[in-house]
Amino acid sequence: MAIIVKLDVILAQRKMSVTELAQEVGITMANISVLKNGKVKAIRFSTLEAICEVLECQPGDILEYQK
């Protein structure tokens, strides 16, 4: 079982860079990169909310549960 992070797909669809997202969300580029690469162990709801607001998406668009 795993939670798959699809942030790279959403960023590509929105034609937005990691740098742009980091600036708009207000967190470091390193933290966005860790999330994008699926290496993250946890994410704050406030961070997820800010990312969704900037990307105009829902959490389920970014995170997927696979059995």
All heavy atoms as TSV, in Angstrom:
chain	resi	resn	atom	element	x	y	z
A	1	MET	N	N	0.841	-1.179	0.000
A	1	MET	CA	C	0.000	0.000	0.000
A	1	MET	C	C	0.886	1.242	0.000
A	1	MET	O	O	1.894	1.277	0.686
A	1	MET	CB	C	-0.897	0.013	1.228
A	1	MET	CG	C	-1.907	-1.110	1.247
A	1	MET	SD	S	-3.094	-0.948	2.562
A	1	MET	CE	C	-2.262	-1.838	3.852
A	2	ALA	N	N	0.457	2.223	-0.772
A	2	ALA	CA	C	1.263	3.429	-0.865
A	2	ALA	C	C	0.413	4.621	-1.291
A	2	ALA	O	O	-0.605	4.459	-1.958
A	2	ALA	CB	C	2.379	3.232	-1.865
A	3	ILE	N	N	0.851	5.789	-0.906
A	3	ILE	CA	C	0.252	7.022	-1.394
A	3	ILE	C	C	1.197	7.573	-2.452
A	3	ILE	O	O	2.379	7.797	-2.186
A	3	ILE	CB	C	0.035	8.038	-0.256
A	3	ILE	CG1	C	-0.996	7.483	0.717
A	3	ILE	CG2	C	-0.408	9.382	-0.823
A	3	ILE	CD1	C	-1.252	8.341	1.921
A	4	ILE	N	N	0.674	7.745	-3.644
A	4	ILE	CA	C	1.452	8.223	-4.780
A	4	ILE	C	C	1.220	9.725	-4.921
A	4	ILE	O	O	0.075	10.182	-4.914
A	4	ILE	CB	C	1.029	7.511	-6.084
A	4	ILE	CG1	C	1.068	5.990	-5.918
A	4	ILE	CG2	C	1.873	7.976	-7.256
A	4	ILE	CD1	C	2.400	5.422	-5.545
A	5	VAL	N	N	2.297	10.480	-5.057
A	5	VAL	CA	C	2.213	11.927	-5.241
A	5	VAL	C	C	2.298	12.213	-6.737
A	5	VAL	O	O	3.261	11.831	-7.398
A	5	VAL	CB	C	3.347	12.651	-4.482
A	5	VAL	CG1	C	3.238	14.159	-4.692
A	5	VAL	CG2	C	3.313	12.309	-3.004
A	6	LYS	N	N	1.274	12.883	-7.249
A	6	LYS	CA	C	1.207	13.185	-8.676
A	6	LYS	C	C	1.415	14.684	-8.948
A	6	LYS	O	O	0.907	15.209	-9.926
A	6	LYS	CB	C	-0.143	12.739	-9.233
A	6	LYS	CG	C	-0.421	11.261	-9.038
A	6	LYS	CD	C	-1.748	10.859	-9.651
A	6	LYS	CE	C	-2.880	11.577	-8.963
A	6	LYS	NZ	N	-4.207	11.202	-9.469
A	7	LEU	N	N	2.186	15.327	-8.103
A	7	LEU	CA	C	2.405	16.763	-8.247
A	7	LEU	C	C	3.095	17.095	-9.563
A	7	LEU	O	O	2.774	18.099	-10.201
A	7	LEU	CB	C	3.223	17.302	-7.065
A	7	LEU	CG	C	3.438	18.810	-7.035
A	7	LEU	CD1	C	2.114	19.566	-7.010
A	7	LEU	CD2	C	4.281	19.189	-5.829
A	8	ASP	N	N	4.012	16.241	-9.996
A	8	ASP	CA	C	4.719	16.495	-11.255
A	8	ASP	C	C	3.751	16.545	-12.434
A	8	ASP	O	O	3.896	17.381	-13.335
A	8	ASP	CB	C	5.820	15.461	-11.481
A	8	ASP	CG	C	5.332	14.028	-11.427
A	8	ASP	OD1	O	4.256	13.763	-10.861
A	8	ASP	OD2	O	6.047	13.152	-11.961
A	9	VAL	N	N	2.738	15.691	-12.419
A	9	VAL	CA	C	1.739	15.674	-13.495
A	9	VAL	C	C	0.933	16.968	-13.497
A	9	VAL	O	O	0.738	17.589	-14.552
A	9	VAL	CB	C	0.797	14.454	-13.335
A	9	VAL	CG1	C	-0.328	14.491	-14.353
A	9	VAL	CG2	C	1.578	13.156	-13.439
A	10	ILE	N	N	0.486	17.384	-12.319
A	10	ILE	CA	C	-0.307	18.616	-12.208
A	10	ILE	C	C	0.518	19.826	-12.624
A	10	ILE	O	O	0.033	20.708	-13.333
A	10	ILE	CB	C	-0.851	18.803	-10.773
A	10	ILE	CG1	C	-1.697	17.609	-10.337
A	10	ILE	CG2	C	-1.642	20.096	-10.645
A	10	ILE	CD1	C	-2.962	17.397	-11.134
A	11	LEU	N	N	1.774	19.877	-12.192
A	11	LEU	CA	C	2.645	20.996	-12.584
A	11	LEU	C	C	2.818	21.039	-14.098
A	11	LEU	O	O	2.781	22.121	-14.703
A	11	LEU	CB	C	4.011	20.883	-11.900
A	11	LEU	CG	C	4.049	21.254	-10.422
A	11	LEU	CD1	C	5.409	20.926	-9.826
A	11	LEU	CD2	C	3.715	22.713	-10.213
A	12	ALA	N	N	3.012	19.895	-14.721
A	12	ALA	CA	C	3.173	19.840	-16.182
A	12	ALA	C	C	1.889	20.311	-16.871
A	12	ALA	O	O	1.958	21.086	-17.840
A	12	ALA	CB	C	3.541	18.431	-16.614
A	13	GLN	N	N	0.738	19.868	-16.368
A	13	GLN	CA	C	-0.535	20.282	-16.958
A	13	GLN	C	C	-0.737	21.788	-16.842
A	13	GLN	O	O	-1.287	22.424	-17.742
A	13	GLN	CB	C	-1.703	19.563	-16.278
A	13	GLN	CG	C	-1.789	18.100	-16.599
A	13	GLN	CD	C	-2.845	17.381	-15.757
A	13	GLN	OE1	O	-3.335	17.895	-14.749
A	13	GLN	NE2	N	-3.186	16.179	-16.181
A	14	ARG	N	N	-0.279	22.362	-15.742
A	14	ARG	CA	C	-0.450	23.802	-15.505
A	14	ARG	C	C	0.703	24.619	-16.098
A	14	ARG	O	O	0.702	25.838	-16.009
A	14	ARG	CB	C	-0.529	24.107	-14.006
A	14	ARG	CG	C	-1.620	23.381	-13.231
A	14	ARG	CD	C	-3.008	23.790	-13.658
A	14	ARG	NE	N	-4.036	23.357	-12.727
A	14	ARG	CZ	C	-4.589	22.148	-12.709
A	14	ARG	NH1	N	-4.198	21.227	-13.559
A	14	ARG	NH2	N	-5.552	21.860	-11.849
A	15	LYS	N	N	1.700	23.915	-16.661
A	15	LYS	CA	C	2.899	24.572	-17.209
A	15	LYS	C	C	3.539	25.494	-16.170
A	15	LYS	O	O	3.871	26.640	-16.433
A	15	LYS	CB	C	2.566	25.338	-18.490
A	15	LYS	CG	C	2.130	24.431	-19.624
A	15	LYS	CD	C	1.848	25.223	-20.872
A	15	LYS	CE	C	1.598	24.338	-22.072
A	15	LYS	NZ	N	0.323	23.694	-22.122
A	16	MET	N	N	3.697	24.928	-14.961
A	16	MET	CA	C	4.270	25.685	-13.846
A	16	MET	C	C	5.513	24.967	-13.348
A	16	MET	O	O	5.543	23.742	-13.298
A	16	MET	CB	C	3.240	25.806	-12.722
A	16	MET	CG	C	3.726	26.622	-11.544
A	16	MET	SD	S	2.485	26.781	-10.231
A	16	MET	CE	C	1.525	28.125	-10.875
A	17	SER	N	N	6.519	25.725	-13.003
A	17	SER	CA	C	7.762	25.141	-12.489
A	17	SER	C	C	7.687	24.972	-10.976
A	17	SER	O	O	6.843	25.573	-10.303
A	17	SER	CB	C	8.949	26.037	-12.839
A	17	SER	OG	O	8.905	27.228	-12.080
A	18	VAL	N	N	8.607	24.164	-10.473
A	18	VAL	CA	C	8.733	23.975	-9.029
A	18	VAL	C	C	9.044	25.313	-8.365
A	18	VAL	O	O	8.502	25.635	-7.305
A	18	VAL	CB	C	9.831	22.921	-8.722
A	18	VAL	CG1	C	10.134	22.867	-7.242
A	18	VAL	CG2	C	9.410	21.553	-9.231
A	19	THR	N	N	9.881	26.095	-8.990
A	19	THR	CA	C	10.254	27.406	-8.459
A	19	THR	C	C	9.044	28.321	-8.341
A	19	THR	O	O	8.841	28.954	-7.299
A	19	THR	CB	C	11.317	28.068	-9.360
A	19	THR	OG1	O	12.420	27.183	-9.495
A	19	THR	CG2	C	11.789	29.386	-8.789
A	20	GLU	N	N	8.225	28.368	-9.383
A	20	GLU	CA	C	7.027	29.211	-9.360
A	20	GLU	C	C	6.067	28.771	-8.265
A	20	GLU	O	O	5.529	29.605	-7.535
A	20	GLU	CB	C	6.301	29.150	-10.708
A	20	GLU	CG	C	7.037	29.833	-11.838
A	20	GLU	CD	C	6.357	29.572	-13.165
A	20	GLU	OE1	O	6.208	28.377	-13.539
A	20	GLU	OE2	O	5.971	30.567	-13.826
A	21	LEU	N	N	5.856	27.458	-8.164
A	21	LEU	CA	C	4.941	26.945	-7.139
A	21	LEU	C	C	5.459	27.268	-5.749
A	21	LEU	O	O	4.702	27.724	-4.886
A	21	LEU	CB	C	4.739	25.439	-7.304
A	21	LEU	CG	C	3.774	24.795	-6.311
A	21	LEU	CD1	C	2.372	25.398	-6.419
A	21	LEU	CD2	C	3.727	23.292	-6.508
A	22	ALA	N	N	6.739	27.061	-5.526
A	22	ALA	CA	C	7.335	27.341	-4.210
A	22	ALA	C	C	7.142	28.808	-3.829
A	22	ALA	O	O	6.774	29.111	-2.690
A	22	ALA	CB	C	8.819	26.981	-4.219
A	23	GLN	N	N	7.357	29.702	-4.782
A	23	GLN	CA	C	7.194	31.132	-4.504
A	23	GLN	C	C	5.750	31.478	-4.180
A	23	GLN	O	O	5.476	32.226	-3.245
A	23	GLN	CB	C	7.671	31.958	-5.697
A	23	GLN	CG	C	9.166	31.944	-5.869
A	23	GLN	CD	C	9.617	32.625	-7.158
A	23	GLN	OE1	O	8.840	32.856	-8.070
A	23	GLN	NE2	N	10.912	32.923	-7.231
A	24	GLU	N	N	4.818	30.918	-4.945
A	24	GLU	CA	C	3.409	31.240	-4.741
A	24	GLU	C	C	2.851	30.636	-3.451
A	24	GLU	O	O	2.003	31.235	-2.805
A	24	GLU	CB	C	2.578	30.790	-5.943
A	24	GLU	CG	C	2.897	31.611	-7.165
A	24	GLU	CD	C	1.735	31.737	-8.112
A	24	GLU	OE1	O	0.579	31.720	-7.663
A	24	GLU	OE2	O	2.008	31.853	-9.312
A	25	VAL	N	N	3.344	29.450	-3.073
A	25	VAL	CA	C	2.867	28.780	-1.869
A	25	VAL	C	C	3.562	29.344	-0.631
A	25	VAL	O	O	2.998	29.367	0.452
A	25	VAL	CB	C	3.071	27.249	-1.976
A	25	VAL	CG1	C	2.784	26.549	-0.661
A	25	VAL	CG2	C	2.187	26.672	-3.072
A	26	GLY	N	N	4.806	29.802	-0.801
A	26	GLY	CA	C	5.551	30.365	0.322
A	26	GLY	C	C	6.360	29.337	1.089
A	26	GLY	O	O	6.580	29.496	2.285
A	27	ILE	N	N	6.772	28.260	0.413
A	27	ILE	CA	C	7.671	27.280	1.035
A	27	ILE	C	C	8.894	27.121	0.138
A	27	ILE	O	O	8.911	27.598	-0.988
A	27	ILE	CB	C	6.979	25.918	1.295
A	27	ILE	CG1	C	6.520	25.266	0.007
A	27	ILE	CG2	C	5.808	26.083	2.241
A	27	ILE	CD1	C	5.949	23.871	0.203
A	28	THR	N	N	9.896	26.442	0.647
A	28	THR	CA	C	11.147	26.354	-0.100
A	28	THR	C	C	11.001	25.451	-1.318
A	28	THR	O	O	10.177	24.531	-1.348
A	28	THR	CB	C	12.285	25.795	0.770
A	28	THR	OG1	O	11.991	24.440	1.107
A	28	THR	CG2	C	12.485	26.619	2.027
A	29	MET	N	N	11.835	25.726	-2.308
A	29	MET	CA	C	11.866	24.905	-3.510
A	29	MET	C	C	12.265	23.473	-3.153
A	29	MET	O	O	11.763	22.512	-3.742
A	29	MET	CB	C	12.843	25.501	-4.525
A	29	MET	CG	C	12.624	24.990	-5.918
A	29	MET	SD	S	13.576	25.885	-7.142
A	29	MET	CE	C	15.191	25.264	-6.826
A	30	ALA	N	N	13.136	23.326	-2.171
A	30	ALA	CA	C	13.569	21.997	-1.728
A	30	ALA	C	C	12.382	21.187	-1.213
A	30	ALA	O	O	12.252	20.002	-1.529
A	30	ALA	CB	C	14.644	22.117	-0.662
A	31	ASN	N	N	11.502	21.822	-0.434
A	31	ASN	CA	C	10.330	21.111	0.090
A	31	ASN	C	C	9.365	20.713	-1.019
A	31	ASN	O	O	8.799	19.618	-0.986
A	31	ASN	CB	C	9.615	21.951	1.148
A	31	ASN	CG	C	10.344	21.949	2.465
A	31	ASN	OD1	O	11.153	21.076	2.739
A	31	ASN	ND2	N	10.082	22.944	3.282
A	32	ILE	N	N	9.171	21.587	-1.998
A	32	ILE	CA	C	8.308	21.243	-3.140
A	32	ILE	C	C	8.935	20.096	-3.929
A	32	ILE	O	O	8.246	19.166	-4.345
A	32	ILE	CB	C	8.083	22.461	-4.060
A	32	ILE	CG1	C	7.251	23.529	-3.361
A	32	ILE	CG2	C	7.415	22.035	-5.369
A	32	ILE	CD1	C	5.779	23.216	-3.196
A	33	SER	N	N	10.254	20.135	-4.110
A	33	SER	CA	C	10.949	19.075	-4.853
A	33	SER	C	C	10.818	17.722	-4.167
A	33	SER	O	O	10.589	16.704	-4.823
A	33	SER	CB	C	12.429	19.416	-5.032
A	33	SER	OG	O	12.578	20.520	-5.877
A	34	VAL	N	N	10.955	17.703	-2.848
A	34	VAL	CA	C	10.812	16.460	-2.089
A	34	VAL	C	C	9.400	15.905	-2.267
A	34	VAL	O	O	9.206	14.703	-2.478
A	34	VAL	CB	C	11.136	16.692	-0.596
A	34	VAL	CG1	C	10.740	15.503	0.254
A	34	VAL	CG2	C	12.618	16.981	-0.419
A	35	LEU	N	N	8.418	16.777	-2.216
A	35	LEU	CA	C	7.030	16.363	-2.416
A	35	LEU	C	C	6.826	15.863	-3.844
A	35	LEU	O	O	6.258	14.794	-4.064
A	35	LEU	CB	C	6.092	17.532	-2.117
A	35	LEU	CG	C	4.603	17.285	-2.287
A	35	LEU	CD1	C	4.131	16.160	-1.373
A	35	LEU	CD2	C	3.818	18.549	-2.021
A	36	LYS	N	N	7.309	16.613	-4.804
A	36	LYS	CA	C	7.156	16.260	-6.218
A	36	LYS	C	C	7.771	14.904	-6.534
A	36	LYS	O	O	7.223	14.123	-7.317
A	36	LYS	CB	C	7.786	17.349	-7.083
A	36	LYS	CG	C	7.699	17.108	-8.570
A	36	LYS	CD	C	8.342	18.276	-9.300
A	36	LYS	CE	C	8.900	17.913	-10.611
A	36	LYS	NZ	N	10.140	17.227	-10.676
A	37	ASN	N	N	8.906	14.617	-5.914
A	37	ASN	CA	C	9.603	13.358	-6.185
A	37	ASN	C	C	9.072	12.191	-5.357
A	37	ASN	O	O	9.581	11.079	-5.458
A	37	ASN	CB	C	11.101	13.539	-5.944
A	37	ASN	CG	C	11.707	14.509	-6.933
A	37	ASN	OD1	O	11.293	14.584	-8.071
A	37	ASN	ND2	N	12.682	15.280	-6.490
A	38	GLY	N	N	8.064	12.443	-4.528
A	38	GLY	CA	C	7.448	11.375	-3.752
A	38	GLY	C	C	8.272	10.899	-2.574
A	38	GLY	O	O	8.026	9.832	-2.027
A	39	LYS	N	N	9.262	11.677	-2.161
A	39	LYS	CA	C	10.143	11.291	-1.060
A	39	LYS	C	C	9.653	11.816	0.291
A	39	LYS	O	O	10.286	11.609	1.302
A	39	LYS	CB	C	11.557	11.834	-1.308
A	39	LYS	CG	C	12.155	11.431	-2.625
A	39	LYS	CD	C	12.785	10.086	-2.555
A	39	LYS	CE	C	13.562	9.837	-3.842
A	39	LYS	NZ	N	13.492	8.469	-4.257
A	40	VAL	N	N	8.531	12.496	0.293
A	40	VAL	CA	C	8.008	13.124	1.502
A	40	VAL	C	C	7.364	12.075	2.416
A	40	VAL	O	O	6.769	11.112	1.951
A	40	VAL	CB	C	7.008	14.243	1.120
A	40	VAL	CG1	C	5.743	13.680	0.554
A	40	VAL	CG2	C	6.723	15.147	2.277
A	41	LYS	N	N	7.529	12.252	3.712
A	41	LYS	CA	C	6.944	11.350	4.706
A	41	LYS	C	C	5.624	11.898	5.239
A	41	LYS	O	O	4.775	11.150	5.706
A	41	LYS	CB	C	7.901	11.154	5.881
A	41	LYS	CG	C	9.225	10.563	5.488
A	41	LYS	CD	C	9.137	9.067	5.396
A	41	LYS	CE	C	10.527	8.508	5.134
A	41	LYS	NZ	N	10.517	7.337	4.320
A	42	ALA	N	N	5.452	13.224	5.184
A	42	ALA	CA	C	4.245	13.866	5.703
A	42	ALA	C	C	4.075	15.219	5.021
A	42	ALA	O	O	5.031	15.777	4.493
A	42	ALA	CB	C	4.361	14.064	7.210
A	43	ILE	N	N	2.848	15.707	5.054
A	43	ILE	CA	C	2.568	17.046	4.540
A	43	ILE	C	C	1.522	17.691	5.445
A	43	ILE	O	O	0.559	17.033	5.859
A	43	ILE	CB	C	2.096	17.021	3.064
A	43	ILE	CG1	C	1.888	18.439	2.540
A	43	ILE	CG2	C	0.862	16.163	2.897
A	43	ILE	CD1	C	1.670	18.529	1.045
A	44	ARG	N	N	1.720	18.931	5.754
A	44	ARG	CA	C	0.751	19.661	6.569
A	44	ARG	C	C	-0.476	19.963	5.716
A	44	ARG	O	O	-0.365	20.261	4.536
A	44	ARG	CB	C	1.342	20.975	7.067
A	44	ARG	CG	C	2.419	20.793	8.077
A	44	ARG	CD	C	2.913	22.115	8.567
A	44	ARG	NE	N	3.966	21.885	9.533
A	44	ARG	CZ	C	4.683	22.823	10.085
A	44	ARG	NH1	N	4.467	24.086	9.763
A	44	ARG	NH2	N	5.617	22.518	10.953
A	45	PHE	N	N	-1.630	19.904	6.370
A	45	PHE	CA	C	-2.854	20.233	5.649
A	45	PHE	C	C	-2.803	21.657	5.114
A	45	PHE	O	O	-3.301	21.933	4.023
A	45	PHE	CB	C	-4.088	20.043	6.538
A	45	PHE	CG	C	-4.468	18.608	6.734
A	45	PHE	CD1	C	-4.792	18.141	7.995
A	45	PHE	CD2	C	-4.525	17.721	5.671
A	45	PHE	CE1	C	-5.164	16.817	8.195
A	45	PHE	CE2	C	-4.889	16.400	5.856
A	45	PHE	CZ	C	-5.206	15.943	7.123
A	46	SER	N	N	-2.211	22.561	5.865
A	46	SER	CA	C	-2.133	23.954	5.407
A	46	SER	C	C	-1.285	24.073	4.143
A	46	SER	O	O	-1.601	24.866	3.247
A	46	SER	CB	C	-1.578	24.856	6.513
A	46	SER	OG	O	-0.288	24.431	6.910
A	47	THR	N	N	-0.228	23.269	4.044
A	47	THR	CA	C	0.612	23.273	2.841
A	47	THR	C	C	-0.150	22.670	1.674
A	47	THR	O	O	-0.136	23.218	0.565
A	47	THR	CB	C	1.914	22.486	3.094
A	47	THR	OG1	O	2.609	23.078	4.189
A	47	THR	CG2	C	2.795	22.481	1.868
A	48	LEU	N	N	-0.822	21.561	1.911
A	48	LEU	CA	C	-1.612	20.926	0.859
A	48	LEU	C	C	-2.715	21.865	0.374
A	48	LEU	O	O	-2.949	21.996	-0.829
A	48	LEU	CB	C	-2.208	19.616	1.381
A	48	LEU	CG	C	-3.010	18.788	0.393
A	48	LEU	CD1	C	-2.176	18.407	-0.832
A	48	LEU	CD2	C	-3.541	17.539	1.072
A	49	GLU	N	N	-3.350	22.554	1.312
A	49	GLU	CA	C	-4.394	23.516	0.959
A	49	GLU	C	C	-3.841	24.645	0.095
A	49	GLU	O	O	-4.443	25.025	-0.915
A	49	GLU	CB	C	-5.021	24.084	2.227
A	49	GLU	CG	C	-6.131	25.068	1.969
A	49	GLU	CD	C	-6.725	25.620	3.255
A	49	GLU	OE1	O	-6.142	25.429	4.340
A	49	GLU	OE2	O	-7.786	26.258	3.157
A	50	ALA	N	N	-2.668	25.164	0.464
A	50	ALA	CA	C	-2.056	26.255	-0.292
A	50	ALA	C	C	-1.671	25.792	-1.696
A	50	ALA	O	O	-1.872	26.523	-2.674
A	50	ALA	CB	C	-0.827	26.779	0.451
A	51	ILE	N	N	-1.130	24.589	-1.815
A	51	ILE	CA	C	-0.763	24.041	-3.122
A	51	ILE	C	C	-2.012	23.892	-3.989
A	51	ILE	O	O	-2.017	24.282	-5.166
A	51	ILE	CB	C	-0.026	22.692	-2.972
A	51	ILE	CG1	C	1.363	22.924	-2.382
A	51	ILE	CG2	C	0.070	21.965	-4.310
A	51	ILE	CD1	C	2.084	21.655	-1.957
A	52	CYS	N	N	-3.070	23.348	-3.415
A	52	CYS	CA	C	-4.320	23.164	-4.163
A	52	CYS	C	C	-4.910	24.499	-4.591
A	52	CYS	O	O	-5.445	24.624	-5.700
A	52	CYS	CB	C	-5.328	22.377	-3.339
A	52	CYS	SG	S	-4.910	20.634	-3.188
A	53	GLU	N	N	-4.804	25.495	-3.735
A	53	GLU	CA	C	-5.326	26.818	-4.074
A	53	GLU	C	C	-4.571	27.399	-5.265
A	53	GLU	O	O	-5.180	27.895	-6.211
A	53	GLU	CB	C	-5.216	27.744	-2.863
A	53	GLU	CG	C	-5.931	29.056	-3.055
A	53	GLU	CD	C	-5.945	29.877	-1.784
A	53	GLU	OE1	O	-6.351	29.344	-0.728
A	53	GLU	OE2	O	-5.541	31.056	-1.850
A	54	VAL	N	N	-3.249	27.318	-5.239
A	54	VAL	CA	C	-2.426	27.859	-6.320
A	54	VAL	C	C	-2.660	27.094	-7.619
A	54	VAL	O	O	-2.772	27.687	-8.696
A	54	VAL	CB	C	-0.924	27.832	-5.937
A	54	VAL	CG1	C	-0.043	28.128	-7.132
A	54	VAL	CG2	C	-0.647	28.815	-4.805
A	55	LEU	N	N	-2.755	25.764	-7.520
A	55	LEU	CA	C	-2.908	24.937	-8.721
A	55	LEU	C	C	-4.372	24.757	-9.139
A	55	LEU	O	O	-4.638	24.118	-10.156
A	55	LEU	CB	C	-2.269	23.561	-8.491
A	55	LEU	CG	C	-0.759	23.563	-8.290
A	55	LEU	CD1	C	-0.270	22.162	-7.979
A	55	LEU	CD2	C	-0.050	24.130	-9.519
A	56	GLU	N	N	-5.291	25.318	-8.340
A	56	GLU	CA	C	-6.719	25.199	-8.617
A	56	GLU	C	C	-7.123	23.738	-8.821
A	56	GLU	O	O	-7.653	23.345	-9.856
A	56	GLU	CB	C	-7.115	26.046	-9.828
A	56	GLU	CG	C	-6.874	27.515	-9.622
A	56	GLU	CD	C	-7.226	28.367	-10.817
A	56	GLU	OE1	O	-7.522	27.824	-11.901
A	56	GLU	OE2	O	-7.201	29.603	-10.665
A	57	CYS	N	N	-6.822	22.932	-7.790
A	57	CYS	CA	C	-7.129	21.506	-7.849
A	57	CYS	C	C	-7.593	21.027	-6.481
A	57	CYS	O	O	-7.660	21.811	-5.534
A	57	CYS	CB	C	-5.915	20.715	-8.318
A	57	CYS	SG	S	-4.521	20.722	-7.162
A	58	GLN	N	N	-7.911	19.759	-6.391
A	58	GLN	CA	C	-8.324	19.124	-5.150
A	58	GLN	C	C	-7.178	18.236	-4.649
A	58	GLN	O	O	-6.353	17.778	-5.460
A	58	GLN	CB	C	-9.563	18.258	-5.378
A	58	GLN	CG	C	-10.791	19.050	-5.784
A	58	GLN	CD	C	-11.272	19.955	-4.674
A	58	GLN	OE1	O	-11.370	19.538	-3.520
A	58	GLN	NE2	N	-11.572	21.204	-5.017
A	59	PRO	N	N	-7.111	17.935	-3.346
A	59	PRO	CA	C	-6.056	17.058	-2.829
A	59	PRO	C	C	-5.980	15.718	-3.569
A	59	PRO	O	O	-4.890	15.201	-3.813
A	59	PRO	CB	C	-6.428	16.864	-1.358
A	59	PRO	CG	C	-7.168	18.111	-1.006
A	59	PRO	CD	C	-7.941	18.463	-2.242
A	60	GLY	N	N	-7.123	15.187	-3.969
A	60	GLY	CA	C	-7.147	13.921	-4.700
A	60	GLY	C	C	-6.512	13.997	-6.072
A	60	GLY	O	O	-6.156	12.977	-6.664
A	61	ASP	N	N	-6.358	15.212	-6.603
A	61	ASP	CA	C	-5.669	15.392	-7.878
A	61	ASP	C	C	-4.158	15.222	-7.700
A	61	ASP	O	O	-3.446	14.869	-8.633
A	61	ASP	CB	C	-5.940	16.772	-8.466
A	61	ASP	CG	C	-7.412	16.995	-8.788
A	61	ASP	OD1	O	-8.104	16.003	-9.106
A	61	ASP	OD2	O	-7.856	18.152	-8.708
A	62	ILE	N	N	-3.678	15.474	-6.492
A	62	ILE	CA	C	-2.238	15.423	-6.194
A	62	ILE	C	C	-1.848	14.097	-5.534
A	62	ILE	O	O	-0.782	13.571	-5.809
A	62	ILE	CB	C	-1.855	16.603	-5.267
A	62	ILE	CG1	C	-2.103	17.927	-5.981
A	62	ILE	CG2	C	-0.396	16.494	-4.825
A	62	ILE	CD1	C	-1.924	19.131	-5.101
A	63	LEU	N	N	-2.714	13.590	-4.665
A	63	LEU	CA	C	-2.410	12.380	-3.908
A	63	LEU	C	C	-3.324	11.232	-4.337
A	63	LEU	O	O	-4.525	11.422	-4.488
A	63	LEU	CB	C	-2.593	12.627	-2.411
A	63	LEU	CG	C	-1.791	13.772	-1.814
A	63	LEU	CD1	C	-2.193	13.997	-0.373
A	63	LEU	CD2	C	-0.308	13.512	-1.929
A	64	GLU	N	N	-2.739	10.058	-4.516
A	64	GLU	CA	C	-3.513	8.886	-4.915
A	64	GLU	C	C	-3.111	7.704	-4.050
A	64	GLU	O	O	-1.925	7.472	-3.817
A	64	GLU	CB	C	-3.213	8.576	-6.384
A	64	GLU	CG	C	-3.908	7.360	-6.921
A	64	GLU	CD	C	-3.538	7.138	-8.376
A	64	GLU	OE1	O	-3.699	8.058	-9.196
A	64	GLU	OE2	O	-3.055	6.026	-8.679
A	65	TYR	N	N	-4.093	6.972	-3.562
A	65	TYR	CA	C	-3.834	5.796	-2.738
A	65	TYR	C	C	-3.849	4.555	-3.622
A	65	TYR	O	O	-4.784	4.344	-4.385
A	65	TYR	CB	C	-4.887	5.676	-1.642
A	65	TYR	CG	C	-4.739	4.440	-0.796
A	65	TYR	CD1	C	-3.712	4.361	0.133
A	65	TYR	CD2	C	-5.597	3.372	-0.926
A	65	TYR	CE1	C	-3.559	3.227	0.921
A	65	TYR	CE2	C	-5.460	2.240	-0.139
A	65	TYR	CZ	C	-4.431	2.176	0.774
A	65	TYR	OH	O	-4.284	1.066	1.550
A	66	GLN	N	N	-2.780	3.766	-3.557
A	66	GLN	CA	C	-2.712	2.523	-4.318
A	66	GLN	C	C	-2.514	1.356	-3.371
A	66	GLN	O	O	-1.704	1.426	-2.453
A	66	GLN	CB	C	-1.567	2.556	-5.325
A	66	GLN	CG	C	-1.828	3.469	-6.487
A	66	GLN	CD	C	-0.773	3.349	-7.548
A	66	GLN	OE1	O	0.304	2.818	-7.321
A	66	GLN	NE2	N	-1.066	3.852	-8.715
A	67	LYS	N	N	-3.265	0.295	-3.600
A	67	LYS	CA	C	-3.143	-0.909	-2.785
A	67	LYS	C	C	-2.034	-1.777	-3.310
A	67	LYS	O	O	-1.670	-1.789	-4.429
A	67	LYS	CB	C	-4.447	-1.682	-2.801
A	67	LYS	CG	C	-5.534	-0.968	-2.042
A	67	LYS	CD	C	-6.780	-1.828	-2.011
A	67	LYS	CE	C	-7.868	-1.095	-1.262
A	67	LYS	NZ	N	-9.068	-1.863	-1.145
